[in-house]
Every structure is written in structure tokens, then in C-alpha cells.
Amino acid sequence: MSGKAIIASNITGNSTIIKNGENGILVDSNNIEDIAMSLKRLNNNKSEAISYGIQANKDAKKNYCEEIVYNKIYDLIKRNI
């Protein structure tokens, strides 16, 4: 199963999840040329887009599935009680 290649602005939340060149592309949100080039890059290189999508899917399942998120929240609550 594969996910989707992601192009995201390079800000704190996104850069925590998206690893530039591994599971997506991080761009400067104020640089329209950078965004356009990234879109063209993935459109012209389907194997790269597929590779990013597969890795993004693996990362999401490994780090953000329901059980893992619940456990992280539970541990956080437990440490703060």
C-alpha cells in the first residue's frame, strides 16, 4: 500500500513529520517558484513521487497510528498526574 507524496511548507509542525527528500518535500511557503518547481519535479518523476508516498505511509503507520497516539497521550497524562 502506498501513500501520497507530500509537499509542505517548511514550518515546525510539518518539518517534524515530513523529512525532506525522504517522505516528501519541504518548501518555503513564501517562495512560489519553489512550490511550482516541487510540483513539477514530482509530476515529472513518478518514481520519486511513489517512493515518497510509500515512505510517508510507512512513517504514518509507525509513528501516528491510533494505538501509538493513544499510548503517547496516556503516558503524558500519567507523567503529569
C-alpha positions as CSV (number, residue, x, y, z in Angstrom):
1,M,0.0,0.0,0.0
2,S,1.3,3.4,-0.8
3,G,0.5,6.9,0.5
4,K,0.8,10.2,-1.3
5,A,3.9,12.2,-1.8
6,I,3.6,15.4,0.2
7,I,4.8,19.0,-0.5
8,A,4.5,21.1,2.7
9,S,5.8,24.4,3.9
10,N,8.9,24.2,6.0
11,I,7.5,25.1,9.4
12,T,7.8,23.5,12.8
13,G,4.9,21.1,12.7
14,N,5.4,20.0,9.1
15,S,9.2,19.5,9.4
16,T,8.6,17.2,12.4
17,I,6.6,14.8,10.2
18,I,8.0,15.4,6.7
19,K,11.6,14.5,6.1
20,N,12.7,16.5,3.1
21,G,13.8,14.1,0.4
22,E,12.7,11.0,2.3
23,N,8.9,11.1,2.5
24,G,8.1,14.4,0.9
25,I,9.4,17.8,0.0
26,L,9.6,20.8,2.3
27,V,9.3,24.3,0.6
28,D,9.5,27.9,1.7
29,S,5.8,28.9,1.8
30,N,6.7,32.4,0.6
31,N,8.5,31.2,-2.5
32,I,6.0,30.4,-5.2
33,E,8.8,29.3,-7.6
34,D,9.9,26.7,-5.0
35,I,6.4,25.4,-4.7
36,A,5.9,25.2,-8.5
37,M,9.3,23.5,-9.0
38,S,8.5,20.9,-6.4
39,L,5.1,20.2,-8.1
40,K,6.8,19.9,-11.5
41,R,9.5,17.7,-10.0
42,L,7.1,15.2,-8.6
43,N,4.9,15.3,-11.7
44,N,7.9,14.6,-14.0
45,N,9.4,12.0,-11.7
46,K,6.7,9.5,-10.9
47,S,9.1,7.0,-9.3
48,E,10.2,9.7,-6.8
49,A,6.6,10.6,-6.0
50,I,5.8,6.9,-5.5
51,S,8.8,6.4,-3.3
52,Y,7.9,9.4,-1.1
53,G,4.4,8.1,-0.8
54,I,5.4,4.7,0.2
55,Q,7.8,6.1,2.9
56,A,5.2,8.6,4.1
57,N,2.7,5.7,4.5
58,K,5.3,3.6,6.5
59,D,6.2,6.6,8.7
60,A,2.5,7.4,9.4
61,K,1.7,3.8,10.4
62,K,4.9,3.6,12.5
63,N,4.5,6.9,14.3
64,Y,0.9,8.0,14.1
65,C,-1.5,5.0,14.2
66,E,-4.3,5.2,16.7
67,E,-2.7,2.9,19.3
68,I,0.6,4.7,19.3
69,V,-1.1,8.2,19.6
70,Y,-3.3,6.9,22.4
71,N,-0.3,5.4,24.3
72,K,1.7,8.7,23.9
73,I,-1.3,10.7,25.3
74,Y,-1.8,8.2,28.1
75,D,1.9,8.3,29.0
76,L,1.8,12.1,29.0
77,I,-1.2,12.2,31.3
78,K,0.3,9.6,33.6
79,R,3.6,11.6,34.0
80,N,1.6,14.7,34.8
81,I,-0.7,13.4,37.4
